Amino acid sequence: MPTIWKGVEQFVVATPKRPFRPHLPQLPKLTEARDRADHGFDSIEHLSAEAIAGYVDNELPTIAMNRARVHLVHCAECRAEVLAQRRASERLRKSAAEELSAPSSLLDKLTSIAQSCPEGPPADDLPAARATSFSARVETFYRAVKKAHGK
């Protein structure tokens, strides 16, 4: 009597003369899933913000860089994102070259904040919130005993 095995897409009948052999192309490939996990994006999905930044900065692994290039050939939306990232990166480089600095009034305010705030009481002197449930009280007691014994 033949045995019926449920395959990925269809039922397969296995007999002693014709053993069950799954059609491997129908099964999901583990290497594809691993590649997607390793490289951060799938070529049929849009590139993530991290992948776009890595592409613009030339920091992606070779395989991921190639997959991104292939995706960009077919996806106008991601090409626009790459262009925007490149423009932002160029603006940042130009502004860093101009030596940005904070206004002196801001620096004075920040310095005065650090000097004007009095030091607060140590954490050990602050009253602890009282535990309301029985299990919370047991846990508080356990921690106090543990602390008292130096563990």
N, C-alpha and C positions, 0 to 999 in steps of 0.2 A: 504494500500500500504506500503510495507516495506521501511524502511529508510536505506540507505547505509552509513556506517561510515568507514572512512579509519583508520585502525589500524596501529600498528607499523610495522608489517611485511605483513599484508594481509588485504583485505577488509572484513568487518564483516557486516552481515545483521542483523538488529534489527527489530523485529516485536513486537506487543503487547504481544504475548504469550512468546516470547523469547527476553527479553530486552538485550541491549548492555552491555556486561561486558568485559572490557579489560582483556587480559591475563597478569596479573601482572609480571610473570617471564620474559616476553618479554620486559617490560619497564625497562629503566635503573634505578638502585637503587641509591637513593640519598645518602644513608649511605656510599656506596662505594666511591662516589665522595668526600664526606666529609672526609672519612678516608684518601684518597690520599692527600687531601689538608692539613690535620692535621699532617700527618706523613712524608710528603716530598717525597715519592716515591711510585710507584706502583710495586707490586711483579712481574709483567711481564716485567717491564722496568729495565734497569741497574740502580744500585744505584748511586746517585749523589755523588759528592766529599764531600758534607756536611754530607750525610748519612754515608759514609764510615768512615769519621773522627769521627762522633758520635758513630758509632758501635765500632771502635777500642778503643775509650776512654770510652766506656760503658756509654754514655750520652743519648742514645735514650730512649724514653718511652718504656715500656714493649711490647706493641703491635707492635711498629715499630721494636724493636729488634728481636721479633719472626719472623716478615715478612722478615727481612734482613737475618736471619739464613736460612729460607726456600729458599730464593732467592740464597744464596751462595751455597747451596747444588747443585743447578742446573746450576749455571753460573760460568764457569772457569775464564772468564775475570774479573768479580767482585772479585773472590777469589784472583786473582793476585794483584788487586788494594788494597785489604785489607792487603795482605802480604807486599806490598810496603809501605803502610801507617804505618804498625806496625814497619817496619825497620826504617823508618824515625823518628817515635816517639821515638824509643829506642835510636837512634843516638843523638837526641836532648836532651834526658834525661841525657845521658852519658856526652855530651859536657857541659851541664849546671852544672853538678857535678864537672867538671874540672875548673870551674870559669874562663870563657872566659873574656878577657879584651882587649880593643883597644890598639894598640901601642901608646907609649907616643908621638911619632912624629905626629900622627893623632890628638891627643888631643891638642897638642900645636898649630897646624894649625887651628883647630876649634876655639880655644880661641883667636888667633890673628885676625881672621876674625871679630869676634864680637867687638874687640877693634879698628880695623883699619877703619871700615866703619863710615863715618860721619853721623850724624842724618839729615834726609831729611826735607824738608819744611812740615808744617802741611797740611792736605788735603784741608782745607778751602782756603789756599793761592794758590792752583793750579788752573789754568784756566780750566773751564769746556768745554767740546766739544760742539760746537754750534749745535743746532737742525736744521735739514734741512727741514723736512716736516712740514706742517701747524699743523697737529695733535701733532707732537712732540713739537713744539713751544708752543702750548696751554697747553700741559701737563707740560712743564718746567715752564711756567708762573704760573700755578695752584700750583705747588709744592713750588715755591718761595713765593707766597702769603700765602700759608698754613704755611710755615716755619716762615714767618715774624709775623704771628699772634699767633705763639706758639702752633699750633695744630698738 
